[in-house]
């Protein structure tokens, strides 16, 4: 060996990767620094400036509630929104994101009331606007907290100018929307049974209710028949009408407390009924032998078992002939001097013979179906001389009123949501009057307030409603407008369309009023008949005051006189109820999308959890359809809920809660975002330590791929080549970029992020790290500076880096920012870049098909060498020079002209056109290929570690191959 050779450190002659981009990400420490940098440099404003003049893409933010730290569901929601906005921004749109907050309503009131109770203060003794001021300050504090937490997730948006429903302008616009609805005749004050929270003392919308299993009393009650009426001749036919004299109709209910509100019994003309006689009874109370009772035939035996009696059939009944004119007495007749009214039987479509007795206890004060049945038969009931007035048996605190005579003071539910004594009082009175047929207990699903988690009741109470079916000036109804709008909306996933449609088709009139203090008031005046004052001048004064002072102006001293002006002497009453917060959030499109010049109406997209089909999607649709005739969105996207790793609902009591703060502290926001991106968000998502660790592992591999590219590109001179000038392998990788570009763009449009994330992770791991980079490392590290193969590879890696990092930027904003600035120190931010435009000539399907064959043969070779490594016959593939037998002519043709030993990363390779020996290695999935492992002959190159027969052929470099010697000579020059 010469003195020159002895002194050479070959590692310094290689183009080895060089980068400051660390292998260990340190995301929990670095990400907050990046957030601070973005804030300091004004990234949001730079994004808006760079996008000026572009087509707008607007995702309107569904407002979270400003009353606590964010949870994992918030993180999922905001990450999805951020990825969508960033992806459109980087594809030529102006995707301005304006975050918003819901600020009014009961949860915040509760928090302030709790503070009062702790101090011994009574809310009702505090001036209302002083109370409202505390609510406003409470919400403002949580907005600041949540905004910081959202920014820590990497969310980019106009956090300096968000929208809030409590802003004065917002309150004025919300009030203006209500007044539009009032002016169009869609608003009315009515008395209907609504879901009522005794604990919270307010009406609730369906969206504010969740269902839990409870165990309830259930009772069967006898209503004595007092008259069968006269059956019209047209209804007669067949045998004569069966006499029901001395018989009782038996009903079944799981809400005994509603019996005082009973006004009718529903039956079905489709159900078969019969008259029965009791022949044996085991109980001292309840039905006794000789009593006659009426049941649906299918339910008679089951009912008898409940009362421990035996029945005999007296006669089958014809429902239309024998029951249609029946009138009963109320079982509480003479109790407290009330219940003297008659109880008619009404034919109802909702009645079946699947449970109960085939007769439905109908209390129009306490149920929607009951109310609808009563009102739909109103004329018929009045024709029988029966008063159709609906009573108010239960007050706002759950106590019986004077409309439940003899039971006043009984309570359905107490202030803590516990069962009161109403059921027992009712049952006791039924037993005393021999009206109780049987009793029992039933476990069933029942509505609860989602805030207090306590049961609600259905209670008839005056409220403010919007008509769903009133014919409007253009001949439509609110329901028809909403249904048409649903047809015109894109839903992702598509099933959401049917879900929202079913809700709109079946929903009752929209109840707007709440009996609380913190919110936008129902700012109308009414006369004694309940008619709304429609006066443009009065409305203008209201809206002007709200704009300047907020909705507090409605509750200020002298407000009535101020707003009514000259009409103050007329008997107009100021309404003091507030609007349901869903009306607030349903109106956000007006003061956000319409009023901000940097946005547009309608929104391109609304995105929330699937529960918002009955929430924000629903109320926004109704509000916009009522005032504008269409939805405020063109598309609706929904995601599922977050569950623990076992698929169970998270709860603090179970100790299975995973918080976003915890994940970011331990692993970083990009890991949390990768979890979202690799999950099927259309269904419920599972999360926990094991799942997060899986994403940490996937992230680490992805980061190492980016790191290797950065290190390799340290030697890049920025040369570019025509596709035709490059080796086939480089052309293949450009083709793959073209394919991926199409996949990435199409699936960002389809909001299918899992498909993008999976494709890019697989591309990085399988096609880059395990194939292309592995194959090209020898050329990139060892080839001479002038090598086309090496320079073309750098050109391709540069393009791969640019594509991969920008494609991933919406998903992993922190990591891609770090990588982009490492590669381009003078750049401002990767998020100001656009996805690269891919030249059409990169696409080459014929070449891709050819390389599928080449890689198939390579798979057999690598499989054979893996066994050699495992059995320790070789240490690395460079020690091998296998013989590859190929019997398939197409595969053999594909290898023609290829440097197959480089592709297989061996020091030599022999290809023979035959089947190969029986003991050769084969893979069943690649027919016609077999491999005989052989050791490479020659000496190991001290620079490239390849084993070749030309090591030492250059006397100046006696321990390297001829290729490496030429490279060293060129480097030395």
Buried (B, 14 or more C-beta within 10 A) or exposed (E): EEEEBEEBEBEEBBBBBEBEBEEEBEBBEBBBEBBEEBEEEEBBEBBBEBBEEBEBBBBBBBBBBBBEEBBBBBBBBBBBBBBBBBBBBBBEBBBBBBBBBBBBBBBBBBBBBEEBEEEEEEBEEBEBBEBBBBBBEBBBEBBEEBBEBBBBBBBBBBBEEBBBBBBBBBBBBBBBBBBBBBBBBBBBBBBBBBBBBBBBBBBBBBBBBEEEEBEBBBBBBBBBBBBBBEBEEEBEEEEEBBBBEEBBBBBBBBBBBBBBBBBBBBBBBEBBBBBBBBEEBEEEBBBEEEBBBBBBBBBBEEBBEBBEBBBEEBBEBBBBBBBBBBBBBBBBBEBBEBBEBBBBBBBBEEBBBEEBBBBBBBBBBBBBBBBBBBBBBEEBBEEEEBEBEBBBBBBBEBBBBEBBBBBEEBBBBBEEBEBBBBBBBBBEBBEEBBBBBBBEEEEEEBBBBBBBEBBBBBBBBEBBBBBBEBEBEEEBBBBBBBBBBBEEBBBBBEEBBEBBBEBBEEBBBBBBBBBBBBBBBBBBBBEEEBEBBBBEEBBEBBBEBBBEBBBBBBBEEEBBEBBBEEBEEEEBEBBBBBBBBBBBBBBBBBBBBBBBEBBBBBBBBBBBBBBBBBBBBBBBBBBBBBBBBBBBBBBBBBBBBBBBBEEEEBEEEEEBBBBBBBBBEBBBBBBBBBBBBBBEBBEBBBBBEEBBEEBBEBBBEBBBBBBBBBBBBEBBEEEEBEBEEBBBBBBBBBBBBBBBBEBBBEBBEEBBBBBBBBBBBEBBBEBBBEBBBEBBBBBBBBBBEEBBBBBBBBBBBBBBBBBBBBBBBBBBBBBBBBBBBBBEEEEBBBBBBEBBEBEEEBBBEEBBEBBEBBBBBBBBBBBBBEEBBEEEEBEEBBBBBBBBBBBBEEBBEBBEEBBBBBBBBBBBBEBBEEBBEEEBBBBEEBEBBBBBBBBBEBBBBBBBBBBBBBBBEBEEBBBBBBBBBBBBEEEEE
